[in-house]
Amino acid sequence: MYTTSSGLLHGKRIMITGASSGIGAASARLFADEGASVVLMARREKPLCDLAEEIRAAGGRAAAVAGDVTSPGDVERVVSVAVEAFGGLDAAFNNAGWGARGTDLHETADSAYDRIMDVNVRGVWNCLRHQIPLMLDQRTGGTIVNTSSTAGLFATGALAPYVAAKHAVLGLTKAAAAEYGARGIRVNALVVGTTRTGLTEQNPRGGPQRPVATRAIQHRMADPSEVAQAAAWLCSDRSSFVTGGAVPVDGGCSAV
Ligand SMILES: NC(=O)c1ccc[n+]([C@@H]2O[C@H](COP(=O)([O-])OP(=O)(O)OC[C@H]3O[C@@H](n4cnc5c(N)ncnc54)[C@H](OP(=O)(O)O)[C@@H]3O)[C@@H](O)[C@H]2O)c1
């Protein structure tokens, strides 16, 4: 884990979904280390609360709210906690997602399609629908980062719902950036390449991204902290002229 502690996110109040493990947890640690107050969301309460406690014990500011991004009510509750605990929201990292290497498209169950679209697309939709009104009300602008994937740019086999979902995340990102740019809200997506997390390590079929790793110019998986660094930059004022972007953190995978 990189611990630069440059104060990159000093004073920022940032909501992170999918914070109980992987890229989200690495981002929570990094953002807090860089001076942000973080509001963490995921379904599993124990790892989420343990992480918030770890951050507070290290002198950071963190709140944890267990919830499901597919539920608008749960997302609304997390946004409310950002206001109650820290007085508002300056940035959001909408990172919760899920996908499993499945079967051919014609053999994929409708329920699998629904679940993958729900978590990856409706989850981001729910977040945007509750974060943006607060940012508009605050009149201080804001920055939002959504987690897409190299699967949001090109297809890999037996992953049709995930490929469709991550393409949709890029579409939502561009639409929101276009609509709210003049009102001070930047919206970007991370095009994440294969990253060593539960998604790639615990999935018995290798996770949705593992075959893509072989395409990467750097011929390796990312560490979650490397993705967190890009998310931190996009949440910071240093990326002030970047919006509507699909920012690759993929070891060069999308270049070849
Ligand atoms: N790892 C890769 O190779 C890779 C590559 C490209 C893109 N991505 C994307 O990166 C993001 C993070 O994944 P990861 O690799 O860090 O995997 P991970 O360790 O499995 O993390 C996924 C996170 O999303 C949360 N989550 C899943 N469903 C949720 C729901 N319905 N509501 C709220 N939280 C939910 C999980 O927490 P709970 O289970 O506690 O809810 C967990 O914190 C995802 O969007 C994934 O698609 C990953």
PDBQT file of the ligand as one rigid body, heavy atoms in Angstrom, charges set to zero:
ROOT
HETATM    1  N1  LIG A 301     -10.852  -7.082  -9.602  1.00  0.00    +0.000 N 
HETATM    2  C1  LIG A 301     -10.851  -6.864 -10.919  1.00  0.00    +0.000 C 
HETATM    3  O1  LIG A 301     -10.107  -7.495 -11.689  1.00  0.00    +0.000 OA
HETATM    4  C2  LIG A 301     -11.755  -5.803 -11.492  1.00  0.00    +0.000 A 
HETATM    5  C3  LIG A 301     -11.550  -5.400 -12.806  1.00  0.00    +0.000 A 
HETATM    6  C4  LIG A 301     -12.375  -4.433 -13.376  1.00  0.00    +0.000 A 
HETATM    7  C5  LIG A 301     -13.376  -3.854 -12.614  1.00  0.00    +0.000 A 
HETATM    8  N2  LIG A 301     -13.550  -4.259 -11.339  1.00  0.00    +0.000 N 
HETATM    9  C6  LIG A 301     -14.621  -3.615 -10.562  1.00  0.00    +0.000 C 
HETATM   10  O2  LIG A 301     -14.072  -3.070  -9.385  1.00  0.00    +0.000 OA
HETATM   11  C7  LIG A 301     -15.104  -2.915  -8.422  1.00  0.00    +0.000 C 
HETATM   12  C8  LIG A 301     -14.630  -3.439  -7.081  1.00  0.00    +0.000 C 
HETATM   13  O3  LIG A 301     -14.439  -4.849  -7.179  1.00  0.00    +0.000 OA
HETATM   14  P1  LIG A 301     -13.203  -5.587  -6.472  1.00  0.00    +0.000 P 
HETATM   15  O4  LIG A 301     -12.366  -6.124  -7.526  1.00  0.00    +0.000 OA
HETATM   16  O5  LIG A 301     -12.610  -4.723  -5.417  1.00  0.00    +0.000 OA
HETATM   17  O6  LIG A 301     -13.950  -6.853  -5.846  1.00  0.00    +0.000 OA
HETATM   18  P2  LIG A 301     -14.431  -7.156  -4.351  1.00  0.00    +0.000 P 
HETATM   19  O7  LIG A 301     -13.291  -7.217  -3.422  1.00  0.00    +0.000 OA
HETATM   20  O8  LIG A 301     -15.311  -8.351  -4.495  1.00  0.00    +0.000 OA
HETATM   21  O9  LIG A 301     -15.290  -5.875  -3.974  1.00  0.00    +0.000 OA
HETATM   22  C9  LIG A 301     -16.602  -5.680  -4.393  1.00  0.00    +0.000 C 
HETATM   23  C10 LIG A 301     -17.242  -4.770  -3.380  1.00  0.00    +0.000 C 
HETATM   24  O10 LIG A 301     -18.583  -4.470  -3.800  1.00  0.00    +0.000 OA
HETATM   25  C11 LIG A 301     -19.446  -4.709  -2.706  1.00  0.00    +0.000 C 
HETATM   26  N3  LIG A 301     -20.766  -5.051  -3.202  1.00  0.00    +0.000 N 
HETATM   27  C12 LIG A 301     -21.109  -6.038  -4.052  1.00  0.00    +0.000 A 
HETATM   28  N4  LIG A 301     -22.421  -6.039  -4.256  1.00  0.00    +0.000 NA
HETATM   29  C13 LIG A 301     -22.921  -5.008  -3.531  1.00  0.00    +0.000 A 
HETATM   30  C14 LIG A 301     -24.221  -4.504  -3.319  1.00  0.00    +0.000 A 
HETATM   31  N5  LIG A 301     -25.298  -5.040  -3.911  1.00  0.00    +0.000 N 
HETATM   32  N6  LIG A 301     -24.369  -3.431  -2.495  1.00  0.00    +0.000 NA
HETATM   33  C15 LIG A 301     -23.300  -2.873  -1.882  1.00  0.00    +0.000 A 
HETATM   34  N7  LIG A 301     -22.055  -3.316  -2.042  1.00  0.00    +0.000 NA
HETATM   35  C16 LIG A 301     -21.869  -4.377  -2.852  1.00  0.00    +0.000 A 
HETATM   36  C17 LIG A 301     -18.792  -5.837  -1.911  1.00  0.00    +0.000 C 
HETATM   37  O11 LIG A 301     -19.152  -5.807  -0.552  1.00  0.00    +0.000 OA
HETATM   38  P3  LIG A 301     -20.290  -6.696   0.145  1.00  0.00    +0.000 P 
HETATM   39  O12 LIG A 301     -20.139  -8.090  -0.371  1.00  0.00    +0.000 OA
HETATM   40  O13 LIG A 301     -19.962  -6.535   1.584  1.00  0.00    +0.000 OA
HETATM   41  O14 LIG A 301     -21.572  -6.043  -0.213  1.00  0.00    +0.000 OA
HETATM   42  C18 LIG A 301     -17.338  -5.420  -2.012  1.00  0.00    +0.000 C 
HETATM   43  O15 LIG A 301     -17.038  -4.462  -1.032  1.00  0.00    +0.000 OA
HETATM   44  C19 LIG A 301     -16.327  -3.620  -9.004  1.00  0.00    +0.000 C 
HETATM   45  O16 LIG A 301     -17.189  -2.659  -9.573  1.00  0.00    +0.000 OA
HETATM   46  C20 LIG A 301     -15.738  -4.516 -10.091  1.00  0.00    +0.000 C 
HETATM   47  O17 LIG A 301     -16.679  -4.797 -11.113  1.00  0.00    +0.000 OA
HETATM   48  C21 LIG A 301     -12.767  -5.205 -10.746  1.00  0.00    +0.000 A 
ENDROOT
TORSDOF 0
